[in-house]
Amino acid sequence: MKKLYLGFLAILFTVISLSGCVSAGSQDVIREELPHGLIVVVKSNPDSKVLGINVLGKNRSAMEPEGKTGIADFTNRMLLKGTTSRSAEQIGKDLANIGAEITTVDNPWIPYDDIYTTHSFTFIKFQTIDEFADKGIEILSDLVSNSTFPDEEITKTKQEMMSILGRGKGSTSETCRNLFYSTLFKDHPYGKPIMGDAQSIGSITRDDLINFHKRFYSPNNMIIAIVTNLDANQMMDKIKNAYGSLPKVDFPEPQIPAPNPLTSPVKVEKMMEKEQVYIYLGEPMPGIKSPDAPALDLMNSILSSRLGLNLREVKGLAYSVGSSIHFDRDFGWFIASIGTRPQNYQEALDGILGEMKKIREEKITPDELEKAKNGIWGSMLFYRLSRINQAYYMGMNEFRGVGYDYDDKYIETLRKVTADQVKQVAEKYLNTDNYVLAVVGKL
């Protein structure tokens, strides 16, 4: 089984190398910060004719005005609804004419499609073929810069968002996630639901959207990352022509503090008439720049595998179970979660805490460590198969302050982590006494 897994990774690595994700010696990357603050990263690689562009809007939740939570999501949903020169219908036709695809929010109807959504930033993922680069860049620039937010489209979008929010209120997992974040982060920007709630969305007006859009998609609040077959300098010139005249909007950059350390366990509960209980258990962690981040990444991978094996496969306790670690620029956080039957609640909770204690106290086996390294490597390669995702991750890493080429170096860093280092970071950061515990369901 292990040989098959490693063989799959080798094939995947070869495919991605051929597609230009890690093709050594054949790519050219340039980064430039324009006078008005726009950061542009262009990677040129001749191995594909696909053009991938990601526009990142910085500090999503921290930029939202008080009482207008969800306005960033609302704004992104409106970008395709009309500009000063195009109606929504014309936008659709122009995109279809060049075979372009554009994504401004994750699809709520597809399970596990929210991996790109974060409190930290928004994304606009755009792809076409290099043959249509000029037209594609013009359309994308128009959508980002010249949206008009027609009243009739605002009404439709508001109804769409209310429907999604209503569906989410019936989900124990989504309710538990929101409860966990609001408790761990409290009054922090990351404590707010990304899509807002019925009250905040209902209060958003056209003037609110216009004013927010002006600041949020100002050049000094954007990072544009591009992966292309065209010459990198030529592509940089095209971006400068399209975005270079945008006016800079001065505003204080939001300061996003780390969540307060926990000195005692915090438990919050919410009753739902569902034949299920969902648990989120987690705590603060260091940020992406910490030298401990790679070992913590591996620790989480090993712990998540153990949770899946022991609580789901062996004990049959879980509908879904696992753990995750999230690294922001200056801080991070860890989450272990499980969905189970109400009668299994205590055993499931004890099981999570028990696995957390084991990884702090027991040795990591060489096989576990190697599997975790290969698993992270394979996952990274898989999610960077497409050029648009390569652009997304370049922009994300640039925003997190570790540089657009962070992923290129990360695997080598990960390879050097030892089992002792993984155990050390578990002992140092994984607190089994003080944590946030959110519980939702039939209690």
N, C-alpha and C positions, 0 to 999 in steps of 0.2 A: 504493500500500500504506500509506504513511504517513497519507494522508487517511482511509483506512478505519479505521486504528488510532485516530486522533484522534476520528473520528466515533463509534466505539464508546465511547470514554471520555466523550464529551459525553452520549451516551444514558445511559450508566451513571451519570454524575453526576446527570442529571435524575431517573432512577429513584430513586436514593438520597435525593435532596432530597425527593421526594414521600413516601418512606417514613419520613422524619424523622431521618435521620442528620446532615444538615447544613442542615436547614430553618431559615433565619435568621428571628429575630423571633418564632417561634411556640413556642419551647421555654423551659422554666424549669428551672434546675438549682440544687439546694441540696446543700451538703456539711456534715456535722456529725460531730464526734467525741463520742461519748457518754461519760458519766462513767467507765464501766468500760473505756474504750479502744477500743471498736468504732467504726470509721470507716464512715460510710454516705454514699453519693452517690446522689442521685435525679435523674434527668432526666425531665421530663414533656413529652410532645409529643402533640398530638391526632391525628396523621396515621395512627395505626395502633391497633388494639385489642389488640395483642399485648403481654403483660407479659414482660419478660426480666429475670432476676435472676442475677447471678454472685456466688458466695461465694468469696473468695480467702483461702487459708491461707498466711500469710507464711513465707518461709525454709524451704521444703520440706526440702532436703538438710541444711541446717545445723541443723535441729531434730531430726534423727534420732539416736537414741542410738548409741553405739559398738557395732558388731556387728549392728545392726538395720537396715542399709541396705535401703530399699524399704518400710519400714513406713508411710510416708505414702501410697504407692500402695496398699498393702494396706488401710489404713484407709479410703481413699476407695471402694475396691471393696466394703467391708463396710457402707457407709452405707445401702444399700437392703436389707439382710439382716435387719433387725429393730430395733425400738425398744422402749421400756418400754410402749408402748401399741399397737404394730402389729407383726404378723408380716410376713415378706417377702411373703407372699401378699396380706395386707391392704394393704401399701404399694402393690403393683402395682395392686390394684383402685381404691384411692383416687386414684392418679395417673391411671388410665384414665378415671375418672368425670368428671374436669375437663379431659381432653384434654391433660394435662401431659406434657412431655418433660424428662428430666433426664439429664445426662451428667457423670460424675465422673472418667472417665479416657478417653483417646483410644482408638479402636478399633485394635488391633494388626493386624487382618486387612485394613484398608483402606490402600492405599499412600498415603504422604504425609499421613496423618491425625494425625501427631504434632507438628504445628506449634504446638499450644497447650501442649505438655508441656515443662516446663523445670525445672532444678534450683532455680529461685528460689522457686516457689510452686506450690500446687495450685489447682484450680478445681472448682467445682460449678456447672454451667450449668443453669438451670431456666427453663422457659418454659410459659406457659399464656395464656389471654386475661384481660383485665382484669376481666371479669365474675366470674371465679373467684379474684380477688386474695386475698381473706381466707382461703379454704380453701387456696389454693396456698401462701401464706406460712406458714400453720399447719403444713402437711405438711413444707415445707422446714425450718422451725425444728425440728420433731420429729426429722427425719433428722440434722440437724447437731448437735443438742444431746443427744439421748436414745438414741443407738445403744447396743445391748446386746451385740453381738458374740457371737451364739450359737455354741456349740462346733461344731455340725454344719455351720454355714455357714462357719466358719473353715476347716474341713477341705476343703470344696468350693472355697473361694477359693484356698487354698494350692495345690490341684491345678491349678486354672486358671492360676495364675501360673507354676507349674513348667512347664506346657505351653508357655506363651508364651516363657519363658526358654529352654526347650529348642529351640524353633523359632529363636529369635534366635541361638543358638550356631552354627547352620548357615548363618547369613547373613554373607557377607564384609563387607557394608557396615555392619551393626550391630556386628560384632566390631571392625571398624576404627574406628568412631566411639567405642566404649567405650575402645579402646586409646589413641586420641588424647587423649580427655578425661583419662584416668588419668595420662597422661604430661605434658600441659600443666599440669594442676592438682595433680598428685601427691597430697599429703595434704590438700589443700583439699576442702571439702564437694562442690564441683562435679566432683571427680575420681572420685566414686562413681557407679556405674550407678544411674539413677533407679529402676528396678524392683528393684534389689538383685541377688543371685545365689542359687543354690540353697541355699547354706549359710545365708545371712542370713535368707532367707524361711522356711527349714525351722526356724530357731531361734525364730521369733516365736510367742509364746503369747497367750492371751486377756488375761492381765494386762498384757502388753506393749502390746497394742492399747488397752485401757481407759486405761492411764496416759498413753500418747502422745496419744490422742484428747482427753483432759481438758486437756492443755496446748495442743495444736496448734489445736484449735477453741475455745479460750477467746476471749472477746470482744476482748481486747487483742491477739490474733494474727490477727484477721480484718478484711477489708475487704468490705463488701457494696455492690455497684453495681447500680442498677435503672434500667430504661428502661420508661416506662409512659405510658398515656393519661390516667391519673388525676392529680388535683392533687398536686403534689410534696409539699406540706406534709401532706396527708392520708396519702400513702404513707409519709412519714417517721414519722408517728404510728403507723402499722400496724407498721412495723419496730421501733419502740421498744417497743410492746406485746408483740411476739413475742420480742425479744432483750434487752430492757432489764433483766430480772431475772437474767440469766446471771451467775454469779460470776466475777469477775476472778481469774486465776491468775497469781501473781507468779513470774517466772523471768527470768534475765538475757537480754536480747536478744542473739542470736548476732552476733558480729562476723565479717564476711565479707571478708577481705583480697583485694586484687588479686593475681593470679598473679605470681610473680617474673619480672622481665624476662629475656629470653634473651641470653646472651653468646656462645653457640656453637650450631651446629645439633645437634639431638637426633633420632636415628633409632631407631625401635623396629619390630620385625617379628614377625609371627606366621604360621606355616605353616598353610595349610588346603588340603586336597585338592580344590580347586575349579578349574575351568578359567577362572579369573578372578583378577585382582589388584585390590584396592581401595586407593586412596591417600587419606589425609587429610593436608593440609599447612596449618599455621596458626600463629598467634602472638597475643600479647596486644594489646589495643587500649584506648583510653580509654572511659569510660562515657558514658551517655546525656546527662549534664549538660555534657559537653565542648562548647565552641563549634565544635569540629571534627567533631562527630558527623554533621550533615547532609551535609557534603562527603564524609565517609567512606562514608556510605550510598550516595551517588551513585557514588563510586569503585567500590564493590563491584558495583553494578548494571551499570556499564560493563564491568568486568572479567569478570563472570559471562557477559554477552552475548558477549564476545570469546572466552571459553573454549568456549562452546557452538558458536559459528560456526567457529572455527579448528580445534579439536581433534575435535569431533564431525562437523560438517557437511563441512568441507573435507578433513581428514585421515582421518576415519573411525576414530578411535582409541577412542571412548568408548561404553560402554553408557549411562552417565550421567555428566554433568560439570557443574560450576558452582561458584560461591562464595557465601558468606554472611557476614554480619557480625552479631554479637549484642551488644546493649548492655544491660548490667546497670546498677544504680544508680551504682556507683563504678568500674566497669571494664567492658571488653568483650573480645571476641576475634574473630578472623577465621579462616575455614576455606575452603580450596579443596579440592574432592574430585573424584575420577574413578574409575570402574570400567572396566577394560579387559582385554584378553587378556594373559596372562603375557609373551608375546613383545614386546608393545608397552610394557612397563613403563617403560623408560628414556626412550623417546620421549615418553611421556605426562608423565612427571615433568619432563623438560626443557621440554615445551610449557607446563606450568603456570608454571614459573619464568620462562620466556621472556616469557609474557604479563604476569606481574607486573613484570618489568623494563621492558617497553615502556610500561606505564601510568605508571611512575615517570619515564621519560625522554622520552616523546613527547607531543606536544600532544593534548588532547582536542578532537575536532571539535565544532562547534556542533550538528550533527545528533545525534551520540552523546549529548551532554549533554541535549538536549531530549527525546530518546527515553527516557533514564534518568529524567528528572523525571516524564514522563508515565507511565512504567511503574510507578514507586513510587506515584504518585498513584492510578492505576487499581487497583493491588493493594490499597492501603489502602481504597479505596471498596468494592471487591469483598468483602473480608473483613469489612467493617462493614455489609453489607447487612441482616443480621438484627438484631433488637433484642437478642437474647442476646449476639451478638458485640460490639455496641456496649457493652453492660454489661461484657463481659469486658475490652475494651481500656480502658475508663474505670478499672476496678479495677486493671489492670496498671500504667497510667501513674501512678495515685495511689500505688501501692506503690513504683514506681521513683523517686518523689520529684519528678516533673516536673508533677504535677497532672493531674486527670481530663480537663481540656480540652486536653491537649498536642496531640492529633491535629488539633484544630480549627485550631491555629496553625502546625502543622508544614509544611503544604504551602506557605504563604506564605514561611516560612523557607527551604524548599528552592528555591523559585523564585528567590531572590536569590543563590544560590551560583553562582560563575563557574567557567569551565573552568580558570583559573589556580589557584583555590582547591582544586579537585579534584586537580590535579597536585601541588600543595604538600603536601596531606595524604598522598598516595601516597608522595612522597619522604620525608616525615617518619616515617610509621608502617609502611609496607609493606617489611619487611626481607627481602631475598632472599638474605641470607647466614646469618642466625640465625633458625631456625624449628623447630617440631616436625614431624617427618615420621613418620607411622604407615603401615605397609604390611602388608596381610593378603592371603593367597591362596597360589597355587602359585608360590613364589619360585624 
